[in-house]
């Protein structure tokens, strides 16, 4: 059993994230879902991204996440979708309680992190589609290289960004199920 902090996309804390949290809980894990937007949700990605960018982008949401998980005992798996993956990456880089990271459809390129190196001994997974314009192959390859082999890159066919959100226009059932299998197998190795 792992303790997971699951961070939402720029859509906000929607039913999609709650469904993933519930599936992971059903698998025996403890899952916390901080609300980085204070209850605000969006029906289209562009509006959500504009909201997040208007507040300063992923780094601004690190502190709200920390404030909502203060009572969690480590070690912690930091996981997220899109914007939430970026915040999860920052938490994994900066917190001593990080056991692992799971980044879905999002990352911060190492060139933006200046001197922040991937922490040794913190394994992780990156999940993305092959032509996702929000999470490019070039950025992914740079992060994988910068991780020193700690991150494993899982690439799914297509160009969908939020492919794992059932009911969302980009949902890909097969890729989403493969993602869940990879994640559950990975979490089992941490126990």
Residue pairs with C-beta under 8 A, 6 or more apart in sequence:
1 28
1 29
1 30
1 191
2 29
2 30
2 77
2 99
2 100
2 187
2 190
2 191
3 29
3 30
3 31
3 32
3 72
3 73
3 74
3 75
3 76
3 77
4 24
4 29
4 30
4 31
4 32
4 76
4 77
4 78
4 79
4 102
4 187
5 31
5 32
5 34
5 65
5 69
5 72
5 76
5 77
5 78
5 79
5 88
5 91
6 17
6 20
6 21
6 24
6 31
6 32
6 33
6 79
6 80
6 84
7 33
7 34
7 36
7 61
7 65
7 78
7 79
7 80
7 81
7 83
7 84
7 85
7 87
7 88
8 14
8 17
8 33
8 35
8 36
8 37
8 80
8 81
8 83
8 84
9 16
9 17
9 45
9 48
9 80
9 81
9 82
9 83
9 84
9 105
9 106
9 162
9 165
10 42
10 45
10 48
10 49
10 51
10 52
10 82
10 83
11 41
11 42
11 43
11 45
11 48
11 162
12 35
12 36
12 37
12 39
12 40
12 41
12 42
12 48
13 33
13 34
13 35
13 36
13 37
13 39
13 41
14 41
14 165
15 167
16 81
16 162
16 164
16 165
16 166
16 167
16 168
17 33
17 81
17 84
18 33
19 166
20 81
20 164
21 31
21 33
23 180
24 31
24 183
24 184
24 187
25 31
27 184
27 187
29 187
32 68
32 69
32 72
34 64
34 65
34 68
34 69
35 68
36 61
36 64
36 65
36 83
36 84
36 87
37 51
37 52
38 64
40 51
41 48
42 48
42 51
45 82
45 161
45 162
48 83
49 83
52 58
52 61
52 83
55 61
57 86
58 83
58 86
58 87
58 90
58 108
59 90
61 83
61 87
62 87
62 90
62 91
62 94
65 87
65 91
66 91
66 95
69 76
72 97
74 96
74 97
74 98
74 99
75 97
75 98
75 99
76 95
76 97
76 98
76 99
77 99
77 100
77 101
77 102
77 187
77 190
78 88
78 89
78 91
78 92
78 95
78 98
78 100
78 101
78 102
79 85
79 88
79 101
79 102
79 103
79 104
79 183
80 86
80 87
80 88
80 89
80 102
80 103
80 104
80 106
81 104
81 105
81 106
81 162
81 164
81 165
82 104
82 105
82 106
82 134
82 135
82 161
82 162
83 106
84 106
85 102
85 103
85 104
85 105
85 106
85 107
86 103
86 106
86 107
86 108
88 101
88 102
88 103
89 101
89 103
89 106
89 107
89 108
90 108
91 98
91 101
92 98
92 100
92 101
92 119
92 122
92 124
93 113
93 116
93 117
93 118
93 119
94 116
98 119
98 122
99 122
99 190
100 122
100 123
100 124
100 186
100 190
101 122
101 123
101 124
101 125
101 151
102 124
102 125
102 127
102 183
102 186
103 124
103 125
103 126
103 127
103 151
104 127
104 128
104 164
104 179
105 127
105 128
105 129
105 132
105 134
105 135
105 161
105 162
105 163
105 164
106 134
106 135
107 126
107 135
107 139
107 140
107 143
108 143
109 139
109 142
109 143
110 142
110 143
110 145
110 146
111 142
117 146
118 143
118 146
118 147
118 148
118 150
118 151
119 150
120 148
120 150
121 150
122 150
123 150
123 151
123 152
123 186
123 189
123 190
124 147
124 150
124 151
124 152
125 151
125 152
125 154
125 182
125 183
125 186
126 140
126 143
126 144
126 151
126 152
126 153
126 154
127 154
127 156
127 164
127 179
127 182
127 183
128 135
128 140
128 153
128 154
128 155
128 156
129 135
129 155
129 156
129 157
129 158
129 159
129 160
129 161
129 163
129 172
129 175
130 137
130 155
130 156
130 157
130 158
130 159
131 158
131 159
132 159
132 160
132 161
133 159
133 161
134 161
135 161
137 155
140 153
140 155
141 153
143 151
144 151
144 152
144 153
154 178
154 179
154 182
156 163
156 172
156 175
156 178
156 179
157 175
158 172
158 175
160 170
160 171
160 172
160 175
161 170
162 168
162 170
162 171
163 170
163 171
163 172
163 175
163 176
163 179
164 171
164 172
164 175
164 176
164 179
165 171
165 176
166 173
166 176
